[in-house]
Each structure stands twice: as structure tokens, then as C-alpha cells.
Amino acid sequence: MNSEVIGGVKIKDGLFVGDEFAARDLEFVEGNKVNRIINCAGGQVSNQWEDLEVNYLTYIWEDNDTQVNYKLNIRLY
């Protein structure tokens, strides 16, 4: 089963998950008042909106079997 998300999806108020398209979509970022982004593809997707005071936590993860994954403990404000 191949299910692809195009853009961003609201998980709950203030929490979204999205793909590269969402990360580059200024209308989505501004419209949803996004001010913090976790970029897990920092090697492929640049931190596009730093000039707009969006704060980034950037990881350079790769989609392969040798990639070490981290358990993230995230506090939402």
C-alpha cells in the first residue's frame, strides 16, 4: 500500500505533520501560524522560513537501513 501525504495534515491544534511541499508552502506556514518546525530531512530540504522568525530543529536523516533514529521528546507550548 502506497499512501503519500501531499502538503500538511493537522494532527491537533498547533501540531501538524507535512512533507517537503508543506515545508515550502508559505501560505500554509503563515495561515497556520507555524513558528517551530522539526526538519528531519535537513540534507534535502532547506530551512526555508528562518527570515520570517520560524525556529527550526534540523536533523540530517536519510531513508536507509543504516540510519540511526532518535526518540524525540518534544514539549509543545
C-alpha distance (Angstrom), angle and dihedral (degrees) to the residues before:
residue distance angle dihedral
M1 . . .
N2 3.78 . .
S3 3.79 111.9 .
E4 3.77 116.1 172.3
V5 3.78 126.6 -174.8
I6 3.77 114.5 -144.7
G7 3.77 111.0 -162.0
G8 3.78 126.6 -13.8
V9 3.79 132.0 -33.3
K10 3.79 125.0 -157.9
I11 3.81 111.7 -125.5
K12 3.82 93.8 179.2
D13 3.81 136.3 -36.6
G14 3.78 107.5 -44.0
L15 3.83 96.0 4.4
F16 3.80 123.4 95.6
V17 3.77 135.6 164.9
G18 3.76 120.4 -154.2
D19 3.74 148.4 158.3
E20 3.80 133.0 -120.1
F21 3.81 90.4 -73.6
A22 3.82 91.4 57.8
A23 3.81 91.1 46.3
R24 3.80 90.2 56.8
D25 3.82 96.4 40.3
L26 3.81 106.6 103.3
E27 3.81 92.1 -175.2
F28 3.83 90.0 56.3
V29 3.82 93.1 46.4
E30 3.80 94.8 47.3
G31 3.80 95.8 37.4
N32 3.80 91.8 54.5
K33 3.81 94.3 39.5
V34 3.80 91.7 -122.3
N35 3.79 110.4 -176.5
R36 3.82 101.8 160.0
I37 3.80 127.3 48.8
I38 3.80 130.7 -178.5
N39 3.80 105.0 -150.3
C40 3.82 109.1 -162.4
A41 3.81 93.0 175.0
G42 3.80 99.7 54.4
G43 3.81 91.5 147.2
Q44 3.81 91.8 59.6
V45 3.81 105.6 23.8
S46 3.79 119.7 51.3
N47 3.79 124.5 -141.2
Q48 3.76 92.6 -100.7
W49 3.82 104.1 -178.0
E50 3.83 106.8 41.8
D51 3.82 89.0 117.7
L52 3.83 87.7 60.9
E53 3.82 90.4 56.6
V54 3.81 95.0 -102.8
N55 3.81 108.6 152.2
Y56 3.80 117.5 -137.7
L57 3.79 134.3 -157.6
T58 3.79 101.7 -164.2
Y59 3.79 129.8 -162.3
I60 3.78 125.4 179.9
W61 3.79 98.5 -143.7
E62 3.77 124.2 162.3
D63 3.79 128.8 -151.1
N64 3.81 99.2 -117.3
D65 3.80 140.4 106.6
T66 3.81 94.6 -103.9
Q67 3.81 96.6 54.5
V68 3.79 113.2 117.0
N69 3.80 109.5 -134.6
Y70 3.77 123.0 -152.8
K71 3.74 128.3 -146.3
L72 3.79 105.4 -123.9
N73 3.76 120.6 -146.4
I74 3.80 103.8 -161.7
R75 3.79 126.6 -175.7
L76 3.79 114.1 -156.4
Y77 3.78 118.5 -151.8
